[in-house]
Amino acid sequence: MFCRRCCRCRFYNRGMQIKKISFEQLKDMVSKGAILIDVRSPQEYNEGHLPNAINIPEYEIEKRINREVPKLNQQIILYCQYGGRSDDAYNLMRRIGYNNIFSLEGGLDAI
C-alpha cells in the first residue's frame, strides 16, 4: 500500500498519474511561458539551478505556491535533483487544485 520513501504518496494519491517530461520538452515549454520551480532546498538552489527557476522548497509548497503562482491552470514544471521531491510536490499541488503541472523525469541528474 505504501512506497518505501514515505507514507503519503500512495495513500493520498491513488490514481494520480504524474506527468513526466524530458529536458528537451522542458526547454520548449519554458520558452512558451511555463513556470519552472526548483523544489530543492535553498542551499542546493544556490549551488546551481536551471535559468529562470523559482526556488520553492518542497516543504514550503503548501505555504507559498498560491502567492508565487496564483493561477491554478498556469503551466508549471517542477524539478529537483533526482525526481522524488518534485513528484511529491506534484502530488501536493494536484491536491491543492493545480492541474497543468509536470515533473522533470529523473531530475537534474538526468540532464
Secondary structure as UniProt FT lines:
FT   HELIX           9..12
FT   TURN            14..15
FT   STRAND          20..21
FT   HELIX           23..31
FT   TURN            32..33
FT   STRAND          35..38
FT   HELIX           42..47
FT   TURN            51..52
FT   STRAND          54..55
FT   HELIX           58..60
FT   HELIX           61..68
FT   TURN            72..73
FT   STRAND          76..79
FT   HELIX           84..96
FT   STRAND          101..104
FT   TURN            105..106
FT   HELIX           107..110
//
